[in-house]
Every structure is written in C-alpha cells, then in structure tokens.
Amino acid sequence: MALREYKPHAAVAASEAAPTEAPAYWVCLALLLAIAAIALRIASFW
C-alpha cells in the first residue's frame, strides 16, 4: 500500500468501505423482497 499516501482521504475511505457495505445492501434488499413476497402471498389468500 505504498500508493495509499498519494490518494485523497475520500478515495481511500470509499475504496475501503465499498467491499464491506455492498453485501449488506444486497442482503437487506433480498430480505425486503422476501417479506414483500410473503405479504403478497398471505394477502392473496384473503
């Protein structure tokens, strides 16, 4: 990481945060879609 000192602080923070936040985003999105699908199924029975 010799080039790290030449990067702006925002670029370093963005490159370090992106890999950890991306999976959490997709997991939350998948959970929301699953809850919506279950709610639609329950509503279709009524």
N, C-alpha and C positions, 0 to 999 in steps of 0.2 A: 504494500500500500504506500509506495513512495510518492505516487501522484496525488495522494489524498490532500496534502497540504496546499496544492495548487488549485483545488476545486473550491468554489464558493460553499459556504456553510449550508445553504439551502439545497444545493445539489447533493452534498454528502448526506444530509438528513433524508432527502427524498429517496436516494438510492438505497439507503439502509432500511427505510420504513416500508417501502413498496413490497418486498417479498413477504413480509410478515402480515401485512394488512390484507393483501389480496385474497388468500384462502379464507380468512374470517368473513370477508364480504360475500364470497360465494356460498359459504355455509349458511350465513344468515339469510341470503336470498333463497336458497333451497328450502330452508325451514319455513319461510313465509309462504312460498309457493305450495309446500306440502299442507300447511294449515289451511290455505285458501281452498285447495282441492278437497280436503276433508270436510270443510264447511259447506262447499257446494254439494257434496255427496249427501251430507246429512239434510240439507235443505231440499234436495230432490226427493227425499222420502216423504216429506210432509206435503 
